[in-house]
Amino acid sequence: MSSELRGRLILYALWGCVALALIVFRQALLPFAVAFVIAYLLEPLVERLARLRVRGRAVPRWLAVISLYAVFFLALYLFLVSAVPRLFGELSGLTRAGKRFLDALTPERIAEISRRVESWLGSRGIPLDLSGEGDGPRYGLSLDLERSIRQGLGNLSEMLRVHFLEGVGYLQRLVTGVLGFVFRFFFVLMVAAFILVDWHPIGRFLKGLVPPKRRGDWEELLSAIDDKLAGVVRGQAIICLINGALTAVGLLVFRVPFIFILTTVATVLSTIPIFGTIISSVPIVLIALTRGLHTALAMLGWIVGIHALEAYVLNPKIMGRHAEIHPVVVAFALLAGETAFGVVGALFAVPLTGVLAAIFQLAHERALRRLTRDEPPRAKMESPKG
């Protein structure tokens, strides 16, 4: 066995050990995957800060990382001080509004709503009895709306009474979950900081696991993956912030209440392409509906305009042509990820799809180049003699 072949076998064995460790300890991978995403988002900023020169000396990467973290924690502190009280205020207002709505569901109010709905449907040729008192063939469907609502509220009250002790246990689990989240949050930030400080040594280590003759292919693969992830991860993060800002502007213009909650929901759910946009639009339109039908339609049109801007302007400009993934592939990846791993799978489905798409595209281009190179040259067609 030649020394070159022996070296390749050792490198392949090392890759096998790494893959085996990832499979065996896959339950512990989530914090490190999140830390890598955070590090990947911040790496361009750290690289720019590390290129700065202070008194003729370059800024160390560890100092650049600490500076970014200091800015982040300052922004987080300002957010908690200014936004959290407003968040609780809006949640309290939303709770009071819900209570007032339920208190307003008197029999007279329900009867009035029933008559309006019956009249509106009847004028359009749809016979419907919502009082449960109609008879005769003219009613295609009969439903006692008041009884149904009262029965539903009664069932809800009974369920709350029966499951009160379970609610206390849930509150205890919630407190424990919050404490666990805080611990995992700082743990992930710590791991991300280590990755950022040693970003280049980690890259050199992985490159050292590749046979020398294949390192050009490895660098080409990393470049293709970076093109995809730069759009999918960094580009999507920028688009989320823009969507949140434009949503807040629309809520302010049309005077829709609970601006902070709705803006936060729209910004966070924008991290999930396609489905996150649809889900975040539902509460916005429903709450805008409390201000009137015209407000709800105007807000719906504003949301459609935001996502048209995202599809035709922001995505091509921010994500770039190389990072584009067809919406059908994105939808399939989201459903597959959610089915296999739940919410976590849906969050990581698109970045992982970007990596796989880069590998597939590179392999496809390589195969086409080989087929073109191996294809025999075609003989020139001789023109017929006239």
C-alpha positions in Angstrom: 0.0 0.0 0.0 1.5 3.3 -1.0 1.9 6.1 1.4 -0.5 8.4 -0.5 -3.2 5.8 -0.3 -2.5 5.2 3.3 -2.8 9.0 4.0 -6.1 9.1 2.1 -7.5 6.2 4.2 -6.5 8.0 7.4 -8.2 11.2 6.3 -11.4 9.3 5.3 -11.3 7.5 8.7 -11.1 10.9 10.5 -14.1 12.2 8.5 -15.9 8.9 9.4 -15.2 9.5 13.1 -16.5 13.1 12.9 -19.7 11.9 11.1 -20.1 9.0 13.7 -19.7 11.5 16.6 -22.3 13.8 15.0 -24.8 10.9 14.6 -24.3 9.5 18.1 -24.5 12.9 19.8 -27.1 14.4 17.5 -29.4 15.4 20.4 -26.8 17.9 21.6 -26.2 19.4 18.1 -29.0 22.1 18.3 -27.1 24.7 20.5 -24.0 24.3 18.4 -26.0 24.7 15.1 -27.6 27.9 16.4 -24.1 29.1 17.6 -22.7 28.4 14.1 -25.6 30.4 12.5 -24.9 33.3 14.9 -21.2 33.2 14.1 -21.9 33.0 10.4 -24.1 36.1 10.7 -21.5 38.1 12.6 -18.3 36.9 10.9 -18.3 39.7 8.2 -18.6 42.3 10.9 -15.8 40.8 12.9 -13.7 40.5 9.8 -14.2 44.2 9.0 -13.3 45.2 12.6 -10.2 43.0 12.6 -9.0 44.9 9.5 -9.0 48.2 11.3 -5.7 49.5 12.5 -5.3 51.4 15.7 -1.9 53.1 16.2 -0.5 51.0 13.4 -1.7 47.7 14.9 -4.6 45.5 13.6 -7.5 45.0 16.0 -7.4 41.4 17.4 -10.3 39.2 16.6 -11.1 38.6 20.2 -11.4 42.3 20.8 -13.6 42.7 17.7 -15.9 39.9 19.1 -16.0 41.5 22.5 -16.9 44.9 21.0 -19.7 43.3 19.0 -21.1 41.5 22.0 -20.9 44.8 24.1 -23.0 46.5 21.4 -25.4 43.6 21.4 -25.9 43.5 25.2 -26.3 47.3 25.2 -29.0 47.1 22.6 -30.6 44.2 24.5 -30.6 46.2 27.7 -32.2 49.2 26.0 -34.8 46.9 24.4 -35.7 45.3 27.8 -35.9 48.7 29.5 -38.0 50.5 26.9 -39.9 47.7 25.1 -40.8 45.1 27.7 -43.0 47.4 29.8 -44.8 48.4 26.6 -45.1 44.7 25.6 -46.8 43.9 28.9 -49.0 46.9 28.5 -50.1 45.9 25.1 -50.7 42.3 26.3 -52.8 43.6 29.2 -54.7 45.8 26.7 -55.3 42.8 24.5 -56.5 40.8 27.4 -58.9 43.6 28.5 -60.2 43.9 24.9 -60.9 40.2 24.8 -62.7 40.3 28.1 -64.8 43.3 26.9 -65.7 41.4 23.7 -66.8 38.3 25.6 -68.8 40.5 28.1 -70.5 42.2 25.1 -71.8 38.9 23.8 -75.3 39.3 25.4 -78.3 37.5 23.9 -79.5 40.7 22.4 -76.1 41.4 20.7 -75.9 37.8 19.4 -79.4 38.1 18.0 -78.6 41.3 16.3 -75.4 39.8 14.7 -77.5 36.8 13.6 -80.1 39.0 11.9 -77.4 41.0 10.1 -75.7 37.8 8.8 -79.0 36.2 7.8 -80.0 39.4 5.9 -76.7 39.7 4.2 -76.6 36.0 3.1 -80.3 36.0 2.2 -79.9 39.0 -0.1 -77.3 36.8 -2.0 -79.5 33.8 -2.3 -78.0 31.8 0.6 -80.8 30.7 3.1 -79.4 30.4 6.6 -81.1 30.5 10.0 -78.8 31.4 12.8 -81.5 31.6 15.5 -82.5 28.0 15.4 -86.2 28.9 15.2 -86.7 28.9 11.5 -88.8 26.2 9.8 -90.0 25.4 6.4 -88.1 24.6 3.2 -86.7 28.1 2.6 -83.9 27.5 5.1 -81.0 25.5 3.6 -79.2 25.4 6.9 -80.3 26.0 10.5 -78.0 26.9 13.4 -78.7 28.2 16.8 -75.8 30.7 17.0 -76.6 31.9 20.5 -76.8 28.4 22.0 -73.6 27.4 20.2 -71.7 30.4 21.6 -73.0 30.0 25.1 -72.3 26.3 25.0 -68.7 26.9 23.8 -68.1 29.5 26.6 -69.5 27.1 29.2 -67.3 24.3 28.0 -64.3 26.7 28.2 -65.1 27.7 31.7 -65.5 24.1 32.8 -62.2 23.2 31.2 -60.4 26.0 33.0 -61.9 25.0 36.3 -61.1 21.3 35.9 -57.6 21.9 34.6 -56.7 24.6 37.1 -54.2 22.5 39.0 -52.7 21.5 35.6 -52.3 25.2 34.9 -50.4 25.7 38.1 -48.0 22.8 37.1 -47.7 24.4 33.6 -46.7 27.7 35.2 -44.0 25.9 37.2 -42.8 24.2 34.0 -42.9 27.6 32.3 -40.6 29.2 34.9 -38.2 26.2 34.6 -38.3 26.6 30.9 -37.5 30.3 31.1 -34.5 29.6 33.3 -33.3 26.9 31.0 -33.7 29.2 28.0 -31.6 31.9 29.7 -28.9 29.3 30.4 -29.0 28.0 26.8 -29.0 31.6 25.4 -25.8 32.5 27.1 -24.2 29.1 26.4 -25.0 29.6 22.6 -23.5 33.1 22.7 -20.4 31.7 24.4 -19.9 28.9 21.8 -20.5 31.5 19.0 -17.8 33.7 20.4 -15.3 30.8 20.5 -16.2 30.0 16.8 -15.8 33.7 15.8 -12.4 34.0 17.5 -11.0 30.8 15.9 -12.9 31.1 12.6 -9.8 30.9 10.4 -8.0 28.2 12.5 -11.2 26.1 12.3 -11.3 26.5 8.6 -7.7 25.5 8.3 -8.3 22.4 10.4 -11.2 21.3 8.2 -9.1 22.0 5.1 -6.3 19.8 6.6 -8.7 16.8 6.6 -9.0 17.0 2.8 -6.3 15.3 0.7 -4.0 17.8 -0.9 -5.1 17.0 -4.5 -8.8 17.6 -3.5 -8.3 20.9 -1.6 -9.1 22.9 -4.7 -12.4 21.1 -5.0 -13.0 21.7 -1.3 -12.4 25.4 -1.6 -14.7 25.6 -4.6 -17.4 23.7 -2.6 -17.1 26.1 0.3 -17.3 29.1 -2.0 -20.5 27.7 -3.5 -22.0 27.0 -0.1 -21.1 30.5 1.1 -22.9 32.0 -1.9 -26.1 30.1 -0.9 -25.9 30.7 2.8 -25.0 34.4 2.4 -28.4 34.9 0.8 -30.4 32.4 2.8 -29.1 33.3 6.3 -27.6 36.8 6.1 -30.0 38.0 3.4 -33.0 36.6 5.2 -32.0 38.3 8.4 -31.8 41.7 6.7 -35.1 41.2 5.0 -36.7 40.2 8.3 -35.7 43.6 9.8 -36.9 45.5 6.7 -40.3 43.6 6.9 -40.6 44.4 10.5 -39.9 48.1 10.0 -42.3 48.4 7.1 -45.0 46.5 9.0 -44.6 49.0 11.9 -45.0 51.9 9.5 -48.2 50.4 8.1 -49.6 49.8 11.6 -48.9 53.4 12.5 -50.3 54.8 9.3 -53.6 52.9 9.6 -53.7 53.3 13.4 -53.9 49.6 14.2 -53.5 48.9 17.9 -50.9 46.6 19.6 -48.2 47.8 17.2 -45.3 46.5 19.2 -46.7 42.9 19.5 -47.7 42.7 15.9 -44.4 44.1 14.7 -42.4 41.6 16.8 -44.5 38.7 15.6 -44.1 39.8 11.9 -40.4 40.2 12.3 -39.8 36.9 14.1 -42.0 34.8 11.8 -40.4 36.3 8.7 -37.4 34.0 9.5 -39.6 31.2 8.1 -40.1 31.9 4.4 -43.6 31.7 2.8 -45.5 30.2 5.8 -44.2 32.7 8.4 -45.5 35.5 6.2 -48.9 34.0 6.0 -49.2 33.2 9.7 -48.0 36.7 10.8 -50.5 38.4 8.5 -53.6 36.7 10.1 -53.4 38.4 13.5 -52.6 41.8 11.9 -55.7 41.7 9.6 -57.9 40.4 12.4 -56.9 43.2 14.8 -57.2 45.7 12.1 -60.7 44.4 11.5 -61.7 45.8 14.9 -61.1 49.3 13.5 -63.3 48.6 10.5 -63.5 46.7 7.3 -61.7 49.5 5.3 -58.8 49.5 7.8 -58.4 45.7 7.5 -58.5 45.8 3.7 -56.0 48.7 3.7 -53.7 46.8 6.1 -54.0 43.6 4.0 -53.1 45.6 0.9 -50.1 47.1 2.7 -48.9 43.6 3.7 -49.2 42.4 0.1 -47.2 45.4 -1.0 -44.5 44.6 1.5 -44.1 41.1 0.3 -44.3 42.1 -3.4 -41.4 44.5 -2.6 -39.6 41.6 -1.0 -40.1 39.2 -3.9 -39.3 41.5 -6.7 -36.8 44.0 -5.2 -35.3 42.9 -1.9 -34.6 39.2 -2.7 -32.8 39.9 -6.0 -30.8 42.8 -4.5 -30.0 41.4 -1.1 -29.8 37.7 -1.6 -28.4 37.8 -5.1 -28.8 35.5 -8.0 -26.7 32.7 -6.7 -28.6 32.3 -3.5 -32.0 31.9 -5.1 -33.9 28.8 -4.3 -37.2 28.0 -6.1 -40.3 28.6 -3.9 -41.5 25.0 -4.5 -38.2 23.7 -3.2 -38.5 26.0 -0.2 -42.0 24.9 0.6 -41.0 21.2 0.3 -38.0 21.8 2.6 -40.2 23.6 5.2 -42.8 20.8 5.3 -40.2 18.1 5.3 -38.2 19.8 8.1 -41.4 20.4 10.2 -42.6 16.9 9.7 -39.3 15.3 10.7 -38.1 17.6 13.5 -40.9 20.0 14.3 -40.4 23.8 14.7 -36.6 23.3 14.8 -36.7 21.5 11.5 -38.7 24.2 9.9 -36.1 26.9 11.1 -33.1 25.0 9.8 -34.8 23.6 6.7 -34.0 26.4 4.4 -30.3 26.9 5.4 -29.7 23.2 5.1 -31.5 23.2 1.7 -29.1 26.0 0.6 -26.1 23.8 1.5 -27.5 20.8 -0.3 -28.5 23.0 -3.3 -24.9 24.3 -3.5 -23.5 20.7 -3.4 -26.0 19.5 -6.1 -25.3 22.5 -8.4 -21.5 22.1 -8.1 -21.8 18.3 -8.8 -24.1 18.9 -11.7 -21.8 21.5 -13.3 -18.8 19.1 -12.8 -20.7 16.3 -14.5 -21.7 18.5 -17.4 -18.1 19.6 -17.9 -16.9 16.1 -17.9 -19.6 15.0 -20.4 -18.7 17.9 -22.7 -15.0 17.1 -22.5 -15.4 13.4 -23.1 -17.9 13.9 -26.0 -16.2 13.3 -29.4 -16.1 16.2 -31.8 -18.9 16.2 -34.3 -18.0 15.9 -38.0 -18.8 19.0 -40.0 -21.7 18.6 -42.5 -20.5 18.7 -46.0 -22.6 21.0 -48.2 -24.1 19.1 -51.2 -22.5 19.8 -54.5 -24.8 21.7 -56.8 
